[in-house]
Amino acid sequence: MEKILVTGGNGQLGSELRVLSTTYSQFEWVFTDYQELDLCDLGNLVGALSTINPQIIINCAAHTAVDKAESEGELSDVLNHQAVQLLAKWSAANECKLVHISTDYVFDGTAATPLSESAATGPINVYGQTKLAGELACLQENPEAIVIRTSWVYSSFGANFVKTMSKLMQERDTLNVVNDQIGSPTYAADLAQAIMTIITHPNWQAGIYHFSNEGAISWYEFAIAVQEIGGFDCAVNGIPTSAYPTPAKRPQYSLLDKSKIKATFGVVVPGYRESLVQCMRLLK
């Protein structure tokens, strides 16, 4: 029985994989968070991996606090880059399949059409820089790895935009949400399913893939969808990025082209709204 190690097991994606794991009982599952497997402890990481000895690693662990990363660059680099390098090195040496999760933040946000896997990267914040360094190290150390870039992840687990909006819309009369950053949300349950479709596919095809839900929207339109589905009374106003300064710059446009993952593995990509309805039903 093949053993799957999921790092970042208590995060949004890790939690959705845990839900899904009961459907894939042909695998032995090991879920770790930093308490069980501290990826920042680079000196002990290789030994810990050898003790667990997985045949498949799904690396969901990351330093994802985008604004904090600006002042925590060292921690960001250890978790998003150096630890990934060691995971890739270990997996290559031990004939272990590796799926590493990356982000749309590796792009500069100046595109005007959906971004393919071969589009030029150019991160504009520390989080994106460390994630790109992680991607490059991953594929250099283990050319057989699969890297999946995703965007705007939300789930019924953890802290995310959908849960924050739902909460604020019940507490406030009006909300301002940025309306000039375009992308597509990703329901972590859909991404978890896509990963398992890849892992159980007869042909393992290494490389970079993009996955998010279908649709091109702004954060404002995302908030409006949350409001409509949730039946909240709160008025939502669209504002420009310039009116909401944050420590880290955000890409203006980071819509991902999903045609490669569909063509290669037959991955089904649901529309963002139908997935949002599913998630909000769970939240209720």
Beta strands, then each sheet from edge to edge (+ up, - down):
strand 1: 3-7
strand 2: 28-31
strand 3: 56-59
strand 4: 97-103
strand 5: 146-150
strand 6: 153-154
strand 7: 174-178
strand 8: 182-183
strand 9: 186-187
strand 10: 207-210
strand 11: 217-218
strand 12: 235-239
sheet 1: 2+ 1+ 3+ 4+ 5+ 10+
sheet 2: 6+ 9+
sheet 3: 7+ 12+
sheet 4: 8+ 11-
end
